[in-house]
Amino acid sequence: MSLKDKNIVVTGGNRGIGQALVEEALKRGAKRVYAGTRQPLAHSDGRVTRLSLDVTNAAQIQGAVEKVDSLDILINNAGLALYDDLSDRAVLEQHLAVNLFGTYGVTQAFLPLLSRSRGAIVNILSVTGLAALPLIPAYSISKAAAFSLSQSLRALLAGRGVRVHAVLTGPVDTDMSRGLDIPKASPESVARAIFDGVENGEEDIFPDPMSGSMSESWRSGAVKALERQYAALAEAEPVKS
């Protein structure tokens, strides 16, 4: 899928990876980029429209949908990451509210538009959803759930012609990891790799050096092997009693 002349929604579109995705979409010739943000947003490019969007607020989600006439690509990027342990259930619930149910709510709301265009959903996830990082356990748990949601949506929406891309990121130089003294990819390079993956039709996208180290063995790994077996089971005729 080329981004040229496409209408794109990016949640969390005013900072970090989200901001870089907005800019990269413009460079690739997007027709309209809707930047979902909690804060006010001003942009010099007339193709950018701000959507007032808190992904945990059902009324704001519906209001955002009403401002979009047609949609080709939905990018679920808005996320929460708090460095805390698991002693406080409220912290885990906060992460699930944004990273799982926020993605679910936004996707369901925009799904009629995506079904009409036979478009694509791009979920910005994390390698911590595959192997938990104890430093941010609630974040890791919520991203694992969001990855499972992405897999389920991929299977369930294939019949409607809607593609689902799972982006598995490693450390990126954003507010989340800026204080960590570890190698980090730039948001700009990650945004380029994400759209390269979307345009090339990659189901699972590994946009940075850490996640990229997994990409070669991913297709023959246990997760994809199970996905293929599940698909075969789903296609089999039901057993008649």
C-alpha beads as a LAMMPS data file, in Angstrom:
LAMMPS data file: protein, C-alpha beads

241 atoms
240 bonds

1 atom types
1 bond types

-500.0 500.0 xlo xhi
-500.0 500.0 ylo yhi
-500.0 500.0 zlo zhi

Masses

1 110.0

Atoms # bond

1 1 1 0.000 0.000 0.000
2 1 1 1.515 3.311 -1.076
3 1 1 0.864 6.252 1.245
4 1 1 0.420 8.631 -1.657
5 1 1 -3.022 10.289 -1.600
6 1 1 -4.082 8.270 1.443
7 1 1 -6.033 9.512 4.463
8 1 1 -4.287 8.552 7.689
9 1 1 -5.153 8.822 11.389
10 1 1 -2.279 8.788 13.907
11 1 1 -3.156 8.685 17.599
12 1 1 -0.627 10.325 19.897
13 1 1 0.417 12.357 16.871
14 1 1 2.136 15.277 18.589
15 1 1 5.262 13.697 20.100
16 1 1 7.774 10.904 19.780
17 1 1 7.025 8.198 17.234
18 1 1 3.579 9.660 16.551
19 1 1 4.957 13.030 15.545
20 1 1 7.593 11.350 13.368
21 1 1 4.863 9.275 11.679
22 1 1 2.878 12.411 10.877
23 1 1 5.933 14.028 9.254
24 1 1 6.907 10.880 7.343
25 1 1 3.368 10.429 6.019
26 1 1 3.466 13.982 4.673
27 1 1 6.817 13.328 2.973
28 1 1 5.330 10.263 1.283
29 1 1 2.466 12.230 -0.214
30 1 1 -0.430 11.520 2.134
31 1 1 -3.586 13.363 1.163
32 1 1 -4.693 14.069 4.746
33 1 1 -3.120 13.243 8.116
34 1 1 -5.335 13.411 11.183
35 1 1 -3.206 13.830 14.315
36 1 1 -5.046 12.655 17.398
37 1 1 -3.775 14.521 20.464
38 1 1 -4.852 15.471 23.959
39 1 1 -3.043 18.812 23.728
40 1 1 -3.563 21.593 21.156
41 1 1 -1.628 21.102 17.935
42 1 1 -0.579 23.622 15.299
43 1 1 1.038 22.480 12.053
44 1 1 2.283 24.480 9.098
45 1 1 1.152 21.882 6.543
46 1 1 -2.484 22.332 5.582
47 1 1 -2.878 18.581 5.099
48 1 1 -2.684 18.048 8.881
49 1 1 -5.931 18.116 10.854
50 1 1 -5.916 17.854 14.601
51 1 1 -8.361 15.499 16.300
52 1 1 -8.985 16.133 19.992
53 1 1 -8.541 12.579 21.165
54 1 1 -8.075 10.897 24.508
55 1 1 -8.211 7.209 23.588
56 1 1 -9.788 6.355 26.951
57 1 1 -12.709 8.737 26.317
58 1 1 -15.523 7.164 24.275
59 1 1 -17.141 10.518 23.521
60 1 1 -13.892 11.945 22.159
61 1 1 -13.331 8.849 20.042
62 1 1 -16.796 9.206 18.509
63 1 1 -16.238 12.914 17.970
64 1 1 -12.990 12.168 16.149
65 1 1 -14.699 9.632 13.885
66 1 1 -17.318 12.193 12.918
67 1 1 -14.584 14.535 11.631
68 1 1 -13.104 11.927 9.256
69 1 1 -14.926 11.397 5.962
70 1 1 -12.742 8.602 4.619
71 1 1 -9.832 6.633 6.025
72 1 1 -7.193 4.362 4.531
73 1 1 -4.786 3.800 7.444
74 1 1 -5.358 3.910 11.209
75 1 1 -2.192 4.037 13.331
76 1 1 -2.757 3.215 16.998
77 1 1 0.285 4.873 18.535
78 1 1 -1.003 6.556 21.722
79 1 1 0.445 4.759 24.714
80 1 1 1.301 4.908 28.402
81 1 1 4.493 3.699 30.087
82 1 1 5.085 4.155 33.811
83 1 1 8.136 2.802 35.599
84 1 1 6.465 1.111 38.535
85 1 1 6.189 -2.325 40.058
86 1 1 3.068 -4.485 40.199
87 1 1 2.158 -3.680 43.802
88 1 1 -0.483 -1.172 42.702
89 1 1 -3.308 -2.654 40.629
90 1 1 -4.383 0.844 39.552
91 1 1 -1.125 1.266 37.618
92 1 1 -1.797 -1.921 35.646
93 1 1 -5.368 -0.815 34.993
94 1 1 -4.105 2.546 33.690
95 1 1 -1.832 0.793 31.197
96 1 1 -4.570 -1.557 30.042
97 1 1 -7.001 1.361 29.666
98 1 1 -4.673 3.132 27.228
99 1 1 -2.545 0.469 25.568
100 1 1 -5.203 -2.243 25.202
101 1 1 -8.711 -0.828 25.517
102 1 1 -7.724 2.488 23.924
103 1 1 -6.480 0.629 20.861
104 1 1 -9.597 -1.540 20.863
105 1 1 -11.988 1.394 21.205
106 1 1 -10.381 3.512 18.495
107 1 1 -10.162 0.553 16.120
108 1 1 -13.804 -0.435 16.554
109 1 1 -14.933 3.142 16.038
110 1 1 -13.001 3.632 12.794
111 1 1 -13.597 0.108 11.469
112 1 1 -16.585 0.989 9.221
113 1 1 -14.418 3.536 7.370
114 1 1 -11.538 1.065 7.053
115 1 1 -13.848 -1.679 5.813
116 1 1 -15.174 0.678 3.155
117 1 1 -11.666 1.522 1.890
118 1 1 -10.238 -1.982 2.517
119 1 1 -7.589 -0.169 4.478
120 1 1 -5.030 -0.997 7.132
121 1 1 -4.598 -0.889 10.898
122 1 1 -1.098 -0.300 12.266
123 1 1 -0.652 -1.046 15.965
124 1 1 2.515 0.335 17.547
125 1 1 3.545 -2.364 20.011
126 1 1 6.769 -3.345 21.774
127 1 1 9.200 -6.216 22.080
128 1 1 8.363 -6.091 25.800
129 1 1 5.048 -7.642 24.815
130 1 1 6.956 -10.737 23.706
131 1 1 9.452 -10.897 26.572
132 1 1 8.480 -8.789 29.582
133 1 1 10.891 -6.132 30.808
134 1 1 10.719 -6.233 34.647
135 1 1 11.643 -2.536 34.759
136 1 1 8.198 -1.708 33.307
137 1 1 6.009 -4.750 34.073
138 1 1 2.574 -3.121 33.676
139 1 1 3.591 -1.703 30.299
140 1 1 4.910 -5.111 29.221
141 1 1 1.683 -6.846 30.237
142 1 1 -0.473 -4.317 28.401
143 1 1 1.635 -4.570 25.232
144 1 1 1.427 -8.373 25.349
145 1 1 -2.357 -8.035 25.454
146 1 1 -2.287 -5.504 22.609
147 1 1 -0.185 -7.893 20.505
148 1 1 -2.761 -10.643 21.074
149 1 1 -5.496 -8.183 20.107
150 1 1 -3.600 -7.398 16.904
151 1 1 -3.331 -11.096 16.024
152 1 1 -7.047 -11.619 16.633
153 1 1 -8.022 -8.571 14.587
154 1 1 -5.759 -9.735 11.764
155 1 1 -7.567 -13.050 11.545
156 1 1 -11.065 -11.678 12.044
157 1 1 -10.774 -8.765 9.613
158 1 1 -9.050 -10.574 6.756
159 1 1 -12.445 -11.367 5.267
160 1 1 -13.231 -7.660 5.074
161 1 1 -9.991 -6.903 3.281
162 1 1 -8.613 -4.921 6.242
163 1 1 -4.936 -5.583 6.940
164 1 1 -3.458 -5.460 10.437
165 1 1 0.218 -4.644 10.948
166 1 1 1.900 -5.242 14.312
167 1 1 4.915 -2.982 14.903
168 1 1 7.274 -4.465 17.483
169 1 1 9.593 -1.707 18.646
170 1 1 12.718 -1.822 20.759
171 1 1 14.128 1.236 22.578
172 1 1 13.342 4.509 20.793
173 1 1 14.614 7.946 21.779
174 1 1 11.341 9.289 23.175
175 1 1 10.211 10.567 26.573
176 1 1 9.638 6.979 27.683
177 1 1 13.283 5.901 27.441
178 1 1 15.193 9.182 27.312
179 1 1 16.543 8.738 30.837
180 1 1 17.937 5.259 30.131
181 1 1 21.601 5.004 29.166
182 1 1 21.060 2.416 26.433
183 1 1 21.259 2.463 22.616
184 1 1 18.069 3.945 21.168
185 1 1 16.757 4.388 17.633
186 1 1 15.555 7.804 16.494
187 1 1 11.787 8.295 16.069
188 1 1 12.415 9.440 12.493
189 1 1 14.225 6.226 11.493
190 1 1 11.531 4.142 13.178
191 1 1 8.757 6.016 11.345
192 1 1 10.504 5.408 8.004
193 1 1 10.856 1.706 8.750
194 1 1 7.219 1.421 9.826
195 1 1 5.919 2.913 6.597
196 1 1 8.385 0.855 4.555
197 1 1 6.876 -2.216 6.212
198 1 1 3.309 -1.076 5.562
199 1 1 4.055 -0.316 1.924
200 1 1 5.742 -3.711 1.528
201 1 1 2.797 -5.523 3.100
202 1 1 4.684 -6.895 6.106
203 1 1 2.351 -8.268 8.773
204 1 1 4.877 -7.839 11.578
205 1 1 7.276 -4.907 11.398
206 1 1 10.609 -4.655 13.242
207 1 1 11.665 -1.017 12.819
208 1 1 14.845 -0.642 14.885
209 1 1 18.134 -2.468 15.600
210 1 1 16.946 -4.400 18.676
211 1 1 13.689 -5.634 17.179
212 1 1 15.304 -6.043 13.768
213 1 1 17.597 -8.708 15.196
214 1 1 14.492 -10.925 15.495
215 1 1 13.087 -10.380 12.033
216 1 1 15.138 -12.993 10.186
217 1 1 14.013 -15.890 12.372
218 1 1 10.505 -14.582 13.073
219 1 1 8.701 -16.181 10.129
220 1 1 9.961 -19.642 11.058
221 1 1 9.538 -19.135 14.809
222 1 1 6.998 -20.567 17.237
223 1 1 4.548 -17.633 17.109
224 1 1 4.115 -17.647 13.331
225 1 1 4.008 -21.457 13.296
226 1 1 1.086 -21.370 15.748
227 1 1 -0.652 -18.647 13.725
228 1 1 -0.475 -20.868 10.636
229 1 1 -1.847 -23.857 12.560
230 1 1 -4.691 -21.751 13.984
231 1 1 -5.517 -20.530 10.481
232 1 1 -5.687 -24.100 9.237
233 1 1 -8.011 -25.037 12.103
234 1 1 -10.263 -22.078 11.365
235 1 1 -10.531 -23.099 7.714
236 1 1 -11.422 -26.703 8.534
237 1 1 -15.057 -27.696 8.348
238 1 1 -16.760 -27.859 11.766
239 1 1 -17.290 -31.304 13.199
240 1 1 -20.924 -32.346 12.938
241 1 1 -22.438 -33.932 16.025

Bonds

1 1 1 2
2 1 2 3
3 1 3 4
4 1 4 5
5 1 5 6
6 1 6 7
7 1 7 8
8 1 8 9
9 1 9 10
10 1 10 11
11 1 11 12
12 1 12 13
13 1 13 14
14 1 14 15
15 1 15 16
16 1 16 17
17 1 17 18
18 1 18 19
19 1 19 20
20 1 20 21
21 1 21 22
22 1 22 23
23 1 23 24
24 1 24 25
25 1 25 26
26 1 26 27
27 1 27 28
28 1 28 29
29 1 29 30
30 1 30 31
31 1 31 32
32 1 32 33
33 1 33 34
34 1 34 35
35 1 35 36
36 1 36 37
37 1 37 38
38 1 38 39
39 1 39 40
40 1 40 41
41 1 41 42
42 1 42 43
43 1 43 44
44 1 44 45
45 1 45 46
46 1 46 47
47 1 47 48
48 1 48 49
49 1 49 50
50 1 50 51
51 1 51 52
52 1 52 53
53 1 53 54
54 1 54 55
55 1 55 56
56 1 56 57
57 1 57 58
58 1 58 59
59 1 59 60
60 1 60 61
61 1 61 62
62 1 62 63
63 1 63 64
64 1 64 65
65 1 65 66
66 1 66 67
67 1 67 68
68 1 68 69
69 1 69 70
70 1 70 71
71 1 71 72
72 1 72 73
73 1 73 74
74 1 74 75
75 1 75 76
76 1 76 77
77 1 77 78
78 1 78 79
79 1 79 80
80 1 80 81
81 1 81 82
82 1 82 83
83 1 83 84
84 1 84 85
85 1 85 86
86 1 86 87
87 1 87 88
88 1 88 89
89 1 89 90
90 1 90 91
91 1 91 92
92 1 92 93
93 1 93 94
94 1 94 95
95 1 95 96
96 1 96 97
97 1 97 98
98 1 98 99
99 1 99 100
100 1 100 101
101 1 101 102
102 1 102 103
103 1 103 104
104 1 104 105
105 1 105 106
106 1 106 107
107 1 107 108
108 1 108 109
109 1 109 110
110 1 110 111
111 1 111 112
112 1 112 113
113 1 113 114
114 1 114 115
115 1 115 116
116 1 116 117
117 1 117 118
118 1 118 119
119 1 119 120
120 1 120 121
121 1 121 122
122 1 122 123
123 1 123 124
124 1 124 125
125 1 125 126
126 1 126 127
127 1 127 128
128 1 128 129
129 1 129 130
130 1 130 131
131 1 131 132
132 1 132 133
133 1 133 134
134 1 134 135
135 1 135 136
136 1 136 137
137 1 137 138
138 1 138 139
139 1 139 140
140 1 140 141
141 1 141 142
142 1 142 143
143 1 143 144
144 1 144 145
145 1 145 146
146 1 146 147
147 1 147 148
148 1 148 149
149 1 149 150
150 1 150 151
151 1 151 152
152 1 152 153
153 1 153 154
154 1 154 155
155 1 155 156
156 1 156 157
157 1 157 158
158 1 158 159
159 1 159 160
160 1 160 161
161 1 161 162
162 1 162 163
163 1 163 164
164 1 164 165
165 1 165 166
166 1 166 167
167 1 167 168
168 1 168 169
169 1 169 170
170 1 170 171
171 1 171 172
172 1 172 173
173 1 173 174
174 1 174 175
175 1 175 176
176 1 176 177
177 1 177 178
178 1 178 179
179 1 179 180
180 1 180 181
181 1 181 182
182 1 182 183
183 1 183 184
184 1 184 185
185 1 185 186
186 1 186 187
187 1 187 188
188 1 188 189
189 1 189 190
190 1 190 191
191 1 191 192
192 1 192 193
193 1 193 194
194 1 194 195
195 1 195 196
196 1 196 197
197 1 197 198
198 1 198 199
199 1 199 200
200 1 200 201
201 1 201 202
202 1 202 203
203 1 203 204
204 1 204 205
205 1 205 206
206 1 206 207
207 1 207 208
208 1 208 209
209 1 209 210
210 1 210 211
211 1 211 212
212 1 212 213
213 1 213 214
214 1 214 215
215 1 215 216
216 1 216 217
217 1 217 218
218 1 218 219
219 1 219 220
220 1 220 221
221 1 221 222
222 1 222 223
223 1 223 224
224 1 224 225
225 1 225 226
226 1 226 227
227 1 227 228
228 1 228 229
229 1 229 230
230 1 230 231
231 1 231 232
232 1 232 233
233 1 233 234
234 1 234 235
235 1 235 236
236 1 236 237
237 1 237 238
238 1 238 239
239 1 239 240
240 1 240 241
